[in-house]
Amino acid sequence: MEQKIKQDINVGANIKAIRKRKKIKQVDLVRLLQLEGVDMTRETLVKIEGGIQHIKASQLRGIRDALKTTYDELLAEQ
């Protein structure tokens, strides 16, 4: 069972902000993740960004790499 990261800090909002700052569309981020073997659909990304669904460690790692960012930036408190 893969570890899920609790969203006390809103990881989803951070992902969304970084993604928008880098002008990457949700579908493009999902495509990059799928190419790297990360299991993600656009629907899942919407839920994660909206804080509705917990993010898995592998998804967070994939997003970090795809957005060329750091865990610190993804996990920063708002």
Stockholm file with secondary structure:
# STOCKHOLM 1.0

chainA/1-78         MEQKIKQDINVGANIKAIRKRKKIKQVDLVRLLQLEGVDMTRETLVKIEGGIQHIKASQLRGIRDALKTTYDELLAEQ
#=GR chainA/1-78 SS CCCEECCSSCHHHHHHHHHHHTTCCHHHHHHHHHHTTCCCCHHHHHHHHTTSSCEEHHHHHHHHHHTTCCHHHHTCCC
#=GC SS_cons        CCCEECCSSCHHHHHHHHHHHTTCCHHHHHHHHHHTTCCCCHHHHHHHHTTSSCEEHHHHHHHHHHTTCCHHHHTCCC
//
